[in-house]
Amino acid sequence: MNKKIGIILGSNRPTRIGGDIAKWVQKTMAHKQLTIDIIDLAEINLPFLDEPNIPALGNYQKEHTKKWSQLIQQYDGFVLLFPQYNWGYPAVIKNALDFLYQEWQHKPVSIMVYGGHGGFQGLISMKLVTQGLNMYNMAVNPPLNISKRMFDENNQFIDIDGAFSRIAPQVKMVSAEFVELFSFNEKPE
C-alpha cells in the first residue's frame, strides 16, 4: 500500500504562482510507492486559530478544525511548500500548523521555499516550527529560486520544467528519502 504525502501549499494570495509550483513538485516527486496530493490552504480556508482549548489537548470544538484534523491524519508525511515573506513564512501556513498538534507528531516533513532570494531564511524559520511540533525534519529541503526571467508578461511561467531543471534532482531525492524512511520504519512480519 502506498504511503500518502501531502504537499501543503502555504500561500493564499489570489495572484500566487504557488499552484503551478505545487503541480510541478507533485509531478517531479512522482514515485510508484507514494501517493502525492496537493493540500491547498486557499481552498481549505481556515480562519485564524479560534479553538477555545490548546491544540495539544485534541479537544476540538469547531467543525473546520475537526475536518482539518481528519484530512491531515490521512497522510504519512508532508512537504511544506510556500513563498518566503520578509525572511519568514506566510501566516496562512503557520496558522494551519498551529490548529493541530498530535496530527503532526513524528511525521516526516520536507520544506520547500520559493522566492527571489531562495528562501533560506524561511526554511530556517519553519524548521523551528516543525521541530516544536515534533515532526521529523528531512535532510532534503530543495530551495526553489525564482527570477523575473522565468515569467511572461502575465506573470505565468514560460517553461517551469526548464526554470527548475537544476533543482529537479533534489526534488526527486525528497521522494527517495520518504520511501527510505518508510521502509526503514516498517516492521518485519
OpenMM code with the backbone's topology and positions (N, CA, C; nanometers):
from openmm import Vec3, app, unit

residues = "MET ASN LYS LYS ILE GLY ILE ILE LEU GLY SER ASN ARG PRO THR ARG ILE GLY GLY ASP ILE ALA LYS TRP VAL GLN LYS THR MET ALA HIS LYS GLN LEU THR ILE ASP ILE ILE ASP LEU ALA GLU ILE ASN LEU PRO PHE LEU ASP GLU PRO ASN ILE PRO ALA LEU GLY ASN TYR GLN LYS GLU HIS THR LYS LYS TRP SER GLN LEU ILE GLN GLN TYR ASP GLY PHE VAL LEU LEU PHE PRO GLN TYR ASN TRP GLY TYR PRO ALA VAL ILE LYS ASN ALA LEU ASP PHE LEU TYR GLN GLU TRP GLN HIS LYS PRO VAL SER ILE MET VAL TYR GLY GLY HIS GLY GLY PHE GLN GLY LEU ILE SER MET LYS LEU VAL THR GLN GLY LEU ASN MET TYR ASN MET ALA VAL ASN PRO PRO LEU ASN ILE SER LYS ARG MET PHE ASP GLU ASN ASN GLN PHE ILE ASP ILE ASP GLY ALA PHE SER ARG ILE ALA PRO GLN VAL LYS MET VAL SER ALA GLU PHE VAL GLU LEU PHE SER PHE ASN GLU LYS PRO GLU".split()
positions = [
    Vec3(0.0841, -0.1187, 0.0000),
    Vec3(0.0000, 0.0000, 0.0000),
    Vec3(0.0884, 0.1248, 0.0000),
    Vec3(0.0577, 0.2179, -0.0887),
    Vec3(0.1355, 0.3405, -0.0994),
    Vec3(0.1206, 0.4272, 0.0236),
    Vec3(0.2288, 0.4952, 0.0579),
    Vec3(0.2257, 0.5952, 0.1634),
    Vec3(0.1768, 0.7259, 0.1017),
    Vec3(0.1024, 0.8011, 0.1824),
    Vec3(0.0442, 0.9259, 0.1329),
    Vec3(0.1258, 1.0461, 0.1796),
    Vec3(0.1620, 1.1299, 0.0831),
    Vec3(0.2358, 1.2522, 0.1097),
    Vec3(0.1463, 1.3697, 0.0715),
    Vec3(0.1353, 1.4658, 0.1598),
    Vec3(0.0587, 1.5866, 0.1322),
    Vec3(0.1524, 1.7038, 0.1079),
    Vec3(0.1409, 1.7648, -0.0090),
    Vec3(0.2123, 1.8891, -0.0367),
    Vec3(0.1207, 2.0005, 0.0111),
    Vec3(0.1557, 2.0641, 0.1211),
    Vec3(0.0730, 2.1718, 0.1753),
    Vec3(0.1181, 2.3021, 0.1120),
    Vec3(0.0317, 2.3581, 0.0286),
    Vec3(0.0599, 2.4836, -0.0406),
    Vec3(0.0266, 2.5985, 0.0534),
    Vec3(0.1291, 2.6649, 0.1021),
    Vec3(0.1144, 2.7660, 0.2063),
    Vec3(0.1123, 2.9084, 0.1569),
    Vec3(0.0318, 2.9345, 0.0574),
    Vec3(0.0100, 3.0706, 0.0084),
    Vec3(-0.1363, 3.0814, -0.0316),
    Vec3(-0.1963, 3.1927, -0.0006),
    Vec3(-0.3359, 3.2119, -0.0403),
    Vec3(-0.3586, 3.3416, -0.1171),
    Vec3(-0.2538, 3.3999, -0.1672),
    Vec3(-0.2687, 3.5213, -0.2492),
    Vec3(-0.3459, 3.4882, -0.3758),
    Vec3(-0.4348, 3.5760, -0.4180),
    Vec3(-0.5120, 3.5491, -0.5405),
    Vec3(-0.4254, 3.5345, -0.6653),
    Vec3(-0.3135, 3.6060, -0.6739),
    Vec3(-0.2292, 3.6022, -0.7939),
    Vec3(-0.1030, 3.5194, -0.7731),
    Vec3(-0.1071, 3.4258, -0.6818),
    Vec3(0.0104, 3.3456, -0.6471),
    Vec3(0.0549, 3.2560, -0.7617),
    Vec3(0.1830, 3.2191, -0.7575),
    Vec3(0.2394, 3.1242, -0.8530),
    Vec3(0.2531, 2.9862, -0.7889),
    Vec3(0.2193, 2.9768, -0.6628),
    Vec3(0.2379, 2.8538, -0.5865),
    Vec3(0.1642, 2.7335, -0.6414),
    Vec3(0.0491, 2.7544, -0.7011),
    Vec3(-0.0259, 2.6416, -0.7575),
    Vec3(0.0517, 2.5715, -0.8677),
    Vec3(0.1129, 2.6499, -0.9548),
    Vec3(0.1942, 2.5921, -1.0620),
    Vec3(0.3166, 2.5207, -1.0054),
    Vec3(0.3770, 2.5813, -0.9033),
    Vec3(0.4948, 2.5196, -0.8424),
    Vec3(0.4552, 2.3897, -0.7726),
    Vec3(0.3415, 2.3899, -0.7038),
    Vec3(0.2957, 2.2683, -0.6347),
    Vec3(0.2713, 2.1550, -0.7346),
    Vec3(0.2111, 2.1861, -0.8479),
    Vec3(0.1876, 2.0832, -0.9510),
    Vec3(0.3196, 2.0308, -1.0061),
    Vec3(0.4164, 2.1213, -1.0241),
    Vec3(0.5475, 2.0791, -1.0727),
    Vec3(0.6154, 1.9887, -0.9697),
    Vec3(0.6107, 2.0267, -0.8423),
    Vec3(0.6711, 1.9445, -0.7363),
    Vec3(0.6030, 1.8075, -0.7324),
    Vec3(0.4702, 1.8056, -0.7392),
    Vec3(0.3963, 1.6795, -0.7377),
    Vec3(0.4398, 1.5891, -0.8533),
    Vec3(0.4492, 1.6453, -0.9716),
    Vec3(0.4905, 1.5682, -1.0903),
    Vec3(0.6353, 1.5208, -1.0758),
    Vec3(0.7215, 1.6071, -1.0283),
    Vec3(0.8635, 1.5742, -1.0167),
    Vec3(0.8889, 1.4709, -0.9075),
    Vec3(0.8093, 1.4742, -0.8020),
    Vec3(0.8234, 1.3789, -0.6914),
    Vec3(0.7573, 1.2441, -0.7185),
    Vec3(0.6857, 1.2312, -0.8274),
    Vec3(0.6105, 1.1082, -0.8545),
    Vec3(0.6975, 0.9846, -0.8323),
    Vec3(0.6405, 0.8884, -0.7593),
    Vec3(0.7123, 0.7646, -0.7256),
    Vec3(0.6077, 0.6546, -0.7106),
    Vec3(0.6402, 0.5352, -0.7578),
    Vec3(0.5433, 0.4259, -0.7562),
    Vec3(0.5005, 0.3846, -0.6157),
    Vec3(0.5781, 0.4169, -0.5136),
    Vec3(0.5430, 0.3787, -0.3765),
    Vec3(0.4762, 0.4915, -0.2975),
    Vec3(0.4523, 0.6045, -0.3642),
    Vec3(0.3927, 0.7195, -0.2958),
    Vec3(0.2690, 0.7694, -0.3684),
    Vec3(0.1705, 0.8097, -0.2913),
    Vec3(0.0565, 0.8841, -0.3439),
    Vec3(0.0759, 1.0273, -0.2955),
    Vec3(0.0841, 1.1194, -0.3885),
    Vec3(0.1181, 1.2574, -0.3532),
    Vec3(0.0022, 1.3484, -0.3914),
    Vec3(-0.0533, 1.4167, -0.2907),
    Vec3(-0.1656, 1.5085, -0.3106),
    Vec3(-0.1237, 1.6513, -0.2780),
    Vec3(-0.1927, 1.7457, -0.3380),
    Vec3(-0.1741, 1.8868, -0.3042),
    Vec3(-0.2862, 1.9274, -0.2097),
    Vec3(-0.2480, 1.9852, -0.0974),
    Vec3(-0.3431, 2.0372, 0.0009),
    Vec3(-0.3302, 2.1890, -0.0048),
    Vec3(-0.4259, 2.2532, -0.0681),
    Vec3(-0.4202, 2.3972, -0.0939),
    Vec3(-0.4883, 2.4738, 0.0202),
    Vec3(-0.4089, 2.5465, 0.0957),
    Vec3(-0.4652, 2.6198, 0.2104),
    Vec3(-0.5626, 2.7295, 0.1693),
    Vec3(-0.5527, 2.7784, 0.0464),
    Vec3(-0.6514, 2.8752, -0.0018),
    Vec3(-0.7892, 2.8091, -0.0133),
    Vec3(-0.7918, 2.6814, -0.0512),
    Vec3(-0.9186, 2.6078, -0.0605),
    Vec3(-0.9670, 2.5632, 0.0768),
    Vec3(-0.8757, 2.5243, 0.1643),
    Vec3(-0.9135, 2.4821, 0.2995),
    Vec3(-0.9754, 2.6004, 0.3745),
    Vec3(-0.9161, 2.7175, 0.3577),
    Vec3(-0.9706, 2.8444, 0.4078),
    Vec3(-1.0013, 2.8431, 0.5587),
    Vec3(-0.9026, 2.8044, 0.6378),
    Vec3(-0.9197, 2.8076, 0.7835),
    Vec3(-0.9232, 2.9517, 0.8333),
    Vec3(-1.0064, 2.9807, 0.9332),
    Vec3(-0.9990, 3.1133, 0.9951),
    Vec3(-0.8726, 3.1198, 1.0804),
    Vec3(-0.8425, 3.2363, 1.1374),
    Vec3(-0.7336, 3.2393, 1.2341),
    Vec3(-0.7726, 3.1521, 1.3516),
    Vec3(-0.6753, 3.0870, 1.4093),
    Vec3(-0.6969, 2.9904, 1.5165),
    Vec3(-0.8020, 3.0408, 1.6153),
    Vec3(-0.9108, 2.9652, 1.6234),
    Vec3(-1.0251, 3.0086, 1.7054),
    Vec3(-1.0754, 2.9001, 1.7998),
    Vec3(-0.9939, 2.7990, 1.8248),
    Vec3(-1.0324, 2.6931, 1.9181),
    Vec3(-1.0187, 2.7434, 2.0618),
    Vec3(-1.1134, 2.7092, 2.1500),
    Vec3(-1.1049, 2.7554, 2.2884),
    Vec3(-0.9955, 2.6853, 2.3700),
    Vec3(-0.9559, 2.5640, 2.3296),
    Vec3(-0.8542, 2.4889, 2.4018),
    Vec3(-0.7256, 2.4831, 2.3212),
    Vec3(-0.6136, 2.4577, 2.3889),
    Vec3(-0.4885, 2.4451, 2.3158),
    Vec3(-0.4927, 2.3180, 2.2298),
    Vec3(-0.4350, 2.3231, 2.1092),
    Vec3(-0.4406, 2.2085, 2.0181),
    Vec3(-0.3810, 2.0800, 2.0759),
    Vec3(-0.2832, 2.0905, 2.1644),
    Vec3(-0.2199, 1.9702, 2.2203),
    Vec3(-0.3194, 1.8808, 2.2940),
    Vec3(-0.4310, 1.9376, 2.3386),
    Vec3(-0.5332, 1.8583, 2.4078),
    Vec3(-0.6181, 1.7760, 2.3111),
    Vec3(-0.6229, 1.8189, 2.1837),
    Vec3(-0.7018, 1.7467, 2.0845),
    Vec3(-0.8519, 1.7549, 2.1058),
    Vec3(-0.8952, 1.8464, 2.1874),
    Vec3(-1.0372, 1.8635, 2.2179),
    Vec3(-1.0957, 1.9711, 2.1261),
    Vec3(-1.1093, 1.9374, 1.9991),
    Vec3(-1.1530, 2.0354, 1.9000),
    Vec3(-1.3033, 2.0589, 1.9095),
    Vec3(-1.3416, 2.1839, 1.9073),
    Vec3(-1.4811, 2.2236, 1.9172),
    Vec3(-1.5391, 2.2679, 1.7831),
    Vec3(-1.4574, 2.3241, 1.6992),
    Vec3(-1.5037, 2.3821, 1.5726),
    Vec3(-1.5030, 2.2777, 1.4609),
    Vec3(-1.6054, 2.2812, 1.3790),
    Vec3(-1.6177, 2.1849, 1.2699),
    Vec3(-1.5009, 2.1942, 1.1719),
    Vec3(-1.4562, 2.3170, 1.1413),
    Vec3(-1.3453, 2.3309, 1.0465),
    Vec3(-1.2171, 2.2680, 1.1019),
    Vec3(-1.1983, 2.2722, 1.2330),
    Vec3(-1.0798, 2.2092, 1.2928),
    Vec3(-1.0910, 2.0580, 1.2857),
    Vec3(-1.2094, 2.0058, 1.3115),
    Vec3(-1.2298, 1.8605, 1.3039),
    Vec3(-1.2036, 1.8102, 1.1620),
    Vec3(-1.2500, 1.8841, 1.0617),
    Vec3(-1.2274, 1.8448, 0.9219),
    Vec3(-1.0791, 1.8522, 0.8864),
    Vec3(-1.0136, 1.9559, 0.9329),
    Vec3(-0.8702, 1.9729, 0.9077),
    Vec3(-0.7923, 1.8577, 0.9725),
    Vec3(-0.8271, 1.8230, 1.0936),
    Vec3(-0.7634, 1.7125, 1.1644),
    Vec3(-0.7828, 1.5816, 1.0883),
    Vec3(-0.9038, 1.5545, 1.0447),
    Vec3(-0.9319, 1.4302, 0.9715),
    Vec3(-0.8524, 1.4236, 0.8416),
    Vec3(-0.8410, 1.5364, 0.7735),
    Vec3(-0.7648, 1.5400, 0.6493),
    Vec3(-0.6167, 1.5105, 0.6763),
    Vec3(-0.5587, 1.5781, 0.7718),
    Vec3(-0.4161, 1.5637, 0.7996),
    Vec3(-0.3828, 1.4233, 0.8500),
    Vec3(-0.4724, 1.3621, 0.9246),
    Vec3(-0.4485, 1.2271, 0.9761),
    Vec3(-0.4350, 1.1229, 0.8651),
    Vec3(-0.4831, 1.1534, 0.7450),
    Vec3(-0.4752, 1.0598, 0.6324),
    Vec3(-0.3351, 1.0482, 0.5745),
    Vec3(-0.2447, 1.1401, 0.6121),
    Vec3(-0.1138, 1.1484, 0.5483),
    Vec3(-0.0024, 1.0950, 0.6368),
    Vec3(0.0966, 1.0354, 0.5695),
    Vec3(0.2124, 0.9770, 0.6376),
    Vec3(0.3296, 1.0739, 0.6433),
    Vec3(0.3290, 1.1748, 0.5601),
    Vec3(0.4364, 1.2730, 0.5555),
    Vec3(0.3925, 1.3949, 0.4771),
    Vec3(0.4746, 1.4992, 0.4841),
    Vec3(0.4356, 1.6265, 0.4232),
    Vec3(0.5516, 1.6968, 0.3566),
    Vec3(0.5178, 1.7762, 0.2572),
    Vec3(0.6057, 1.8769, 0.2003),
    Vec3(0.5365, 2.0095, 0.2290),
    Vec3(0.6059, 2.0987, 0.2967),
    Vec3(0.5535, 2.2329, 0.3187),
    Vec3(0.6121, 2.3202, 0.2094),
    Vec3(0.5267, 2.3705, 0.1226),
    Vec3(0.5676, 2.4498, 0.0070),
    Vec3(0.5097, 2.5894, 0.0226),
    Vec3(0.5973, 2.6896, 0.0288),
    Vec3(0.5481, 2.8259, 0.0500),
    Vec3(0.6498, 2.9281, 0.0012),
    Vec3(0.6030, 3.0524, -0.0244),
    Vec3(0.6945, 3.1599, -0.0601),
    Vec3(0.7580, 3.2183, 0.0658),
    Vec3(0.8781, 3.2699, 0.0494),
    Vec3(0.9413, 3.3395, 0.1610),
    Vec3(0.8852, 3.4810, 0.1678),
    Vec3(0.8336, 3.5164, 0.2851),
    Vec3(0.7823, 3.6520, 0.3093),
    Vec3(0.8696, 3.7180, 0.4149),
    Vec3(0.9385, 3.8243, 0.3770),
    Vec3(1.0165, 3.9026, 0.4733),
    Vec3(1.1056, 3.8151, 0.5605),
    Vec3(1.1767, 3.7227, 0.4977),
    Vec3(1.2701, 3.6292, 0.5624),
    Vec3(1.1984, 3.5250, 0.6474),
    Vec3(1.0699, 3.5063, 0.6255),
    Vec3(0.9957, 3.4077, 0.7030),
    Vec3(0.8950, 3.3339, 0.6173),
    Vec3(0.7862, 3.2920, 0.6823),
    Vec3(0.6822, 3.2133, 0.6160),
    Vec3(0.5506, 3.2907, 0.6211),
    Vec3(0.4573, 3.2602, 0.5307),
    Vec3(0.3270, 3.3254, 0.5314),
    Vec3(0.2445, 3.2842, 0.6543),
    Vec3(0.1634, 3.3753, 0.7025),
    Vec3(0.0780, 3.3498, 0.8193),
    Vec3(-0.0164, 3.2326, 0.7953),
    Vec3(-0.0628, 3.2142, 0.6731),
    Vec3(-0.1612, 3.1095, 0.6446),
    Vec3(-0.1061, 2.9701, 0.6751),
    Vec3(0.0220, 2.9472, 0.6496),
    Vec3(0.0770, 2.8138, 0.6765),
    Vec3(0.1046, 2.7954, 0.8257),
    Vec3(0.1509, 2.8991, 0.8919),
    Vec3(0.1741, 2.8892, 1.0365),
    Vec3(0.0420, 2.8665, 1.1079),
    Vec3(-0.0621, 2.9354, 1.0674),
    Vec3(-0.1949, 2.9189, 1.1262),
    Vec3(-0.2450, 2.7753, 1.1078),
    Vec3(-0.2291, 2.7209, 0.9872),
    Vec3(-0.2746, 2.5839, 0.9597),
    Vec3(-0.2005, 2.4829, 1.0465),
    Vec3(-0.0724, 2.5036, 1.0656),
    Vec3(0.0050, 2.4153, 1.1524),
    Vec3(-0.0390, 2.4293, 1.2979),
    Vec3(-0.0636, 2.5524, 1.3409),
    Vec3(-0.0996, 2.5791, 1.4812),
    Vec3(-0.2346, 2.5205, 1.5217),
    Vec3(-0.3227, 2.4959, 1.4273),
    Vec3(-0.4552, 2.4415, 1.4584),
    Vec3(-0.4483, 2.3027, 1.5217),
    Vec3(-0.3427, 2.2272, 1.4866),
    Vec3(-0.3332, 2.0873, 1.5278),
    Vec3(-0.2031, 2.0641, 1.6050),
    Vec3(-0.1924, 1.9478, 1.6667),
    Vec3(-0.0682, 1.9140, 1.7350),
    Vec3(-0.0351, 1.7653, 1.7162),
    Vec3(-0.1143, 1.6778, 1.7742),
    Vec3(-0.0872, 1.5328, 1.7654),
    Vec3(-0.0780, 1.4851, 1.6207),
    Vec3(-0.1557, 1.5452, 1.5337),
    Vec3(-0.1619, 1.5027, 1.3940),
    Vec3(-0.0267, 1.5178, 1.3225),
    Vec3(0.0568, 1.6087, 1.3692),
    Vec3(0.1871, 1.6332, 1.3075),
    Vec3(0.2985, 1.5474, 1.3680),
    Vec3(0.2754, 1.4926, 1.4844),
    Vec3(0.3785, 1.4239, 1.5615),
    Vec3(0.4505, 1.3148, 1.4818),
    Vec3(0.5828, 1.3250, 1.4784),
    Vec3(0.6726, 1.2247, 1.4214),
    Vec3(0.6554, 1.2024, 1.2708),
    Vec3(0.5799, 1.2866, 1.2053),
    Vec3(0.5628, 1.2730, 1.0602),
    Vec3(0.6815, 1.3416, 0.9919),
    Vec3(0.7374, 1.2768, 0.8907),
    Vec3(0.8478, 1.3388, 0.8172),
    Vec3(0.7990, 1.4579, 0.7350),
    Vec3(0.8843, 1.5591, 0.7266),
    Vec3(0.8483, 1.6807, 0.6533),
    Vec3(0.9697, 1.7350, 0.5793),
    Vec3(0.9477, 1.7671, 0.4525),
    Vec3(1.0464, 1.8399, 0.3732),
    Vec3(0.9900, 1.9801, 0.3538),
    Vec3(1.0767, 2.0776, 0.3596),
    Vec3(1.0349, 2.2171, 0.3477),
    Vec3(1.0926, 2.2733, 0.2184),
    Vec3(1.0037, 2.3198, 0.1299),
    Vec3(1.0457, 2.3793, 0.0033),
    Vec3(0.9941, 2.5223, -0.0009),
    Vec3(1.0891, 2.6141, -0.0065),
    Vec3(1.0547, 2.7561, -0.0058),
    Vec3(1.0924, 2.8153, -0.1413),
    Vec3(1.0019, 2.8955, -0.1979),
    Vec3(1.0331, 2.9612, -0.3240),
    Vec3(1.0365, 3.1114, -0.3044),
    Vec3(1.1236, 3.1748, -0.3819),
    Vec3(1.1357, 3.3189, -0.3747),
    Vec3(1.2566, 3.3684, -0.4501),
    Vec3(1.2614, 3.4984, -0.4666),
    Vec3(1.3709, 3.5628, -0.5377),
    Vec3(1.5023, 3.5554, -0.4634),
    Vec3(1.4960, 3.5332, -0.3351),
    Vec3(1.6177, 3.5208, -0.2545),
    Vec3(1.6403, 3.3769, -0.2112),
    Vec3(1.5705, 3.2829, -0.2714),
    Vec3(1.5928, 3.1420, -0.2461),
    Vec3(1.5162, 3.0826, -0.1312),
    Vec3(1.4855, 3.1599, -0.0301),
    Vec3(1.4023, 3.1082, 0.0772),
    Vec3(1.4744, 3.0476, 0.1956),
    Vec3(1.6059, 3.0665, 0.2062),
    Vec3(1.6802, 3.0038, 0.3142),
    Vec3(1.6331, 3.0496, 0.4525),
    Vec3(1.6039, 3.1765, 0.4680),
    Vec3(1.5578, 3.2264, 0.5976),
    Vec3(1.4200, 3.1700, 0.6318),
    Vec3(1.3327, 3.1571, 0.5320),
    Vec3(1.2018, 3.0958, 0.5540),
    Vec3(1.2152, 2.9501, 0.5960),
    Vec3(1.3116, 2.8799, 0.5366),
    Vec3(1.3390, 2.7408, 0.5721),
    Vec3(1.3826, 2.7299, 0.7181),
    Vec3(1.4759, 2.8150, 0.7586),
    Vec3(1.5234, 2.8126, 0.8977),
    Vec3(1.4085, 2.8405, 0.9937),
    Vec3(1.3283, 2.9411, 0.9629),
    Vec3(1.2151, 2.9775, 1.0496),
    Vec3(1.1163, 2.8621, 1.0626),
    Vec3(1.0856, 2.7978, 0.9505),
    Vec3(0.9874, 2.6894, 0.9529),
    Vec3(1.0434, 2.5657, 1.0226),
    Vec3(1.1717, 2.5406, 1.0112),
    Vec3(1.2304, 2.4249, 1.0810),
    Vec3(1.2099, 2.4366, 1.2325),
    Vec3(1.2163, 2.5565, 1.2847),
    Vec3(1.1913, 2.5757, 1.4282),
    Vec3(1.0475, 2.5379, 1.4628),
    Vec3(0.9549, 2.5732, 1.3760),
    Vec3(0.8134, 2.5404, 1.3980),
    Vec3(0.7919, 2.3891, 1.3913),
    Vec3(0.8451, 2.3255, 1.2872),
    Vec3(0.8240, 2.1810, 1.2727),
    Vec3(0.8923, 2.1028, 1.3846),
    Vec3(1.0044, 2.1520, 1.4328),
    Vec3(1.0681, 2.0880, 1.5486),
    Vec3(0.9795, 2.1012, 1.6716),
    Vec3(0.9169, 2.2173, 1.6880),
    Vec3(0.8262, 2.2379, 1.8002),
    Vec3(0.7048, 2.1466, 1.7947),
    Vec3(0.6670, 2.1048, 1.6742),
    Vec3(0.5549, 2.0123, 1.6556),
    Vec3(0.6010, 1.8662, 1.6589),
    Vec3(0.7274, 1.8448, 1.6871),
    Vec3(0.7863, 1.7102, 1.6924),
    Vec3(0.7744, 1.6356, 1.5601),
    Vec3(0.7843, 1.7104, 1.4503),
    Vec3(0.7895, 1.6478, 1.3194),
    Vec3(0.9336, 1.6048, 1.2937),
    Vec3(0.9528, 1.5136, 1.1993),
    Vec3(1.0866, 1.4702, 1.1622),
    Vec3(1.1306, 1.5535, 1.0419),
    Vec3(1.2261, 1.6449, 1.0648),
    Vec3(1.2777, 1.7280, 0.9564),
    Vec3(1.3710, 1.6455, 0.8681),
    Vec3(1.3311, 1.6326, 0.7434),
    Vec3(1.4073, 1.5521, 0.6491),
    Vec3(1.5358, 1.6238, 0.6078),
    Vec3(1.6295, 1.5489, 0.5548),
    Vec3(1.7585, 1.6037, 0.5141),
    Vec3(1.7478, 1.6867, 0.3865),
    Vec3(1.6561, 1.6498, 0.2973),
    Vec3(1.6470, 1.7167, 0.1675),
    Vec3(1.5332, 1.8192, 0.1701),
    Vec3(1.5718, 1.9459, 0.1503),
    Vec3(1.4776, 2.0584, 0.1504),
    Vec3(1.5165, 2.1516, 0.0350),
    Vec3(1.4768, 2.1171, -0.0885),
    Vec3(1.5242, 2.1910, -0.2053),
    Vec3(1.4779, 2.3372, -0.2080),
    Vec3(1.5716, 2.4296, -0.2321),
    Vec3(1.5339, 2.5707, -0.2479),
    Vec3(1.4829, 2.5946, -0.3903),
    Vec3(1.3729, 2.6624, -0.4037),
    Vec3(1.3143, 2.6869, -0.5358),
    Vec3(1.3320, 2.8348, -0.5709),
    Vec3(1.4487, 2.8662, -0.6258),
    Vec3(1.4805, 3.0047, -0.6612),
    Vec3(1.4004, 3.0474, -0.7832),
    Vec3(1.3430, 3.1646, -0.7754),
    Vec3(1.2700, 3.2195, -0.8893),
    Vec3(1.3306, 3.3551, -0.9263),
    Vec3(1.3139, 3.3927, -1.0530),
    Vec3(1.3579, 3.5230, -1.1008),
    Vec3(1.2593, 3.5714, -1.2067),
    Vec3(1.2619, 3.6994, -1.2319),
    Vec3(1.1673, 3.7597, -1.3273),
    Vec3(1.1783, 3.6990, -1.4668),
    Vec3(1.2959, 3.6538, -1.5045),
    Vec3(1.3138, 3.5998, -1.6404),
    Vec3(1.2371, 3.4686, -1.6622),
    Vec3(1.1886, 3.4070, -1.5558),
    Vec3(1.1130, 3.2821, -1.5673),
    Vec3(0.9674, 3.3049, -1.6082),
    Vec3(0.9236, 3.4316, -1.6073),
    Vec3(0.7819, 3.4617, -1.6260),
    Vec3(0.7562, 3.5467, -1.7488),
    Vec3(0.6354, 3.5291, -1.8047),
    Vec3(0.5926, 3.6122, -1.9170),
    Vec3(0.5284, 3.7407, -1.8639),
    Vec3(0.4728, 3.8192, -1.9542),
    Vec3(0.4127, 3.9479, -1.9162),
    Vec3(0.2880, 3.9320, -1.8284),
    Vec3(0.2290, 3.8124, -1.8235),
    Vec3(0.1122, 3.7854, -1.7386),
    Vec3(0.1502, 3.7170, -1.6069),
    Vec3(0.2798, 3.7167, -1.5764),
    Vec3(0.3326, 3.6554, -1.4537),
    Vec3(0.3070, 3.5043, -1.4481),
    Vec3(0.3107, 3.4407, -1.5652),
    Vec3(0.2977, 3.2959, -1.5751),
    Vec3(0.4343, 3.2392, -1.6129),
    Vec3(0.4632, 3.1189, -1.5651),
    Vec3(0.5901, 3.0555, -1.6013),
    Vec3(0.5979, 3.0373, -1.7519),
    Vec3(0.7112, 3.0720, -1.8101),
    Vec3(0.7339, 3.0495, -1.9524),
    Vec3(0.7585, 2.9004, -1.9750),
    Vec3(0.8460, 2.8413, -1.8919),
    Vec3(0.8815, 2.6986, -1.9018),
    Vec3(0.9206, 2.6535, -1.7620),
    Vec3(0.8246, 2.6062, -1.6850),
    Vec3(0.8516, 2.5706, -1.5456),
    Vec3(0.9510, 2.4555, -1.5343),
    Vec3(0.9452, 2.3595, -1.6275),
    Vec3(1.0413, 2.2486, -1.6242),
    Vec3(1.1841, 2.3003, -1.6458),
    Vec3(1.1994, 2.3902, -1.7402),
    Vec3(1.3310, 2.4493, -1.7648),
    Vec3(1.3760, 2.5373, -1.6497),
    Vec3(1.2820, 2.6121, -1.5931),
    Vec3(1.3147, 2.7028, -1.4829),
    Vec3(1.3706, 2.6288, -1.3619),
    Vec3(1.3157, 2.5105, -1.3344),
    Vec3(1.3569, 2.4352, -1.2164),
    Vec3(1.4399, 2.3110, -1.2499),
    Vec3(1.4912, 2.3029, -1.3725),
    Vec3(1.5642, 2.1820, -1.4140),
    Vec3(1.6849, 2.1527, -1.3251),
    Vec3(1.7522, 2.2547, -1.2776),
    Vec3(1.8712, 2.2330, -1.1946),
    Vec3(1.8366, 2.1767, -1.0569),
    Vec3(1.7163, 2.2037, -1.0094),
    Vec3(1.6776, 2.1582, -0.8749),
    Vec3(1.5950, 2.0293, -0.8811),
    Vec3(1.5500, 1.9887, -0.9988),
    Vec3(1.4660, 1.8689, -1.0124),
    Vec3(1.5278, 1.7442, -0.9482),
    Vec3(1.6588, 1.7200, -0.9634),
    Vec3(1.7152, 1.6012, -0.8971),
    Vec3(1.6982, 1.6034, -0.7448),
    Vec3(1.7108, 1.7203, -0.6840),
    Vec3(1.6904, 1.7293, -0.5389),
    Vec3(1.5452, 1.7036, -0.5015),
    Vec3(1.4522, 1.7518, -0.5830),
    Vec3(1.3102, 1.7282, -0.5553),
    Vec3(1.2810, 1.5785, -0.5652),
    Vec3(1.3415, 1.5111, -0.6619),
    Vec3(1.3255, 1.3654, -0.6728),
    Vec3(1.3862, 1.2953, -0.5516),
    Vec3(1.4928, 1.3524, -0.4972),
    Vec3(1.5554, 1.2947, -0.3781),
    Vec3(1.4614, 1.2992, -0.2575),
    Vec3(1.3705, 1.3960, -0.2549),
    Vec3(1.2731, 1.4026, -0.1452),
    Vec3(1.1879, 1.2760, -0.1467),
    Vec3(1.1421, 1.2352, -0.2643),
    Vec3(1.0644, 1.1112, -0.2757),
    Vec3(1.1457, 0.9921, -0.2284),
    Vec3(1.2705, 0.9857, -0.2725),
    Vec3(1.3575, 0.8743, -0.2323),
    Vec3(1.3766, 0.8724, -0.0813),
    Vec3(1.3898, 0.9908, -0.0210),
    Vec3(1.4063, 0.9954, 0.1242),
    Vec3(1.2796, 0.9494, 0.1955),
    Vec3(1.1628, 0.9907, 0.1469),
    Vec3(1.0369, 0.9422, 0.2052),
    Vec3(1.0312, 0.7893, 0.1986),
    Vec3(1.0570, 0.7330, 0.0813),
    Vec3(1.0498, 0.5879, 0.0632),
    Vec3(1.1467, 0.5178, 0.1576),
    Vec3(1.2671, 0.5687, 0.1668),
    Vec3(1.3669, 0.5089, 0.2561),
    Vec3(1.3220, 0.5155, 0.4021),
    Vec3(1.2683, 0.6297, 0.4435),
    Vec3(1.2202, 0.6433, 0.5814),
    Vec3(1.1077, 0.5447, 0.6109),
    Vec3(1.0140, 0.5328, 0.5189),
    Vec3(0.9001, 0.4437, 0.5426),
    Vec3(0.9425, 0.2972, 0.5429),
    Vec3(1.0342, 0.2599, 0.4549),
    Vec3(1.0776, 0.1202, 0.4527),
    Vec3(1.1607, 0.0876, 0.5766),
    Vec3(1.2357, 0.1841, 0.6258),
    Vec3(1.3150, 0.1648, 0.7471),
    Vec3(1.2254, 0.1449, 0.8689),
    Vec3(1.1128, 0.2161, 0.8697),
    Vec3(1.0208, 0.2114, 0.9854),
    Vec3(0.9209, 0.0973, 0.9814),
    Vec3(0.9134, 0.0266, 0.8676),
    Vec3(0.8192, -0.0852, 0.8592),
    Vec3(0.8670, -0.2010, 0.9446),
    Vec3(0.7734, -0.2620, 1.0138),
    Vec3(0.8063, -0.3753, 1.0991),
    Vec3(0.8046, -0.5022, 1.0158),
    Vec3(0.9046, -0.5878, 1.0320),
    Vec3(0.9028, -0.7133, 0.9575),
    Vec3(0.7890, -0.8020, 1.0052),
    Vec3(0.7336, -0.8787, 0.9138),
    Vec3(0.6202, -0.9658, 0.9501),
    Vec3(0.6665, -1.0957, 1.0073),
] * unit.nanometer
topology = app.Topology()
chain = topology.addChain("A")
for resn in residues:
    res = topology.addResidue(resn, chain)
    for name in ("N", "CA", "C"):
        topology.addAtom(name, app.Element.getBySymbol(name[0]), res)
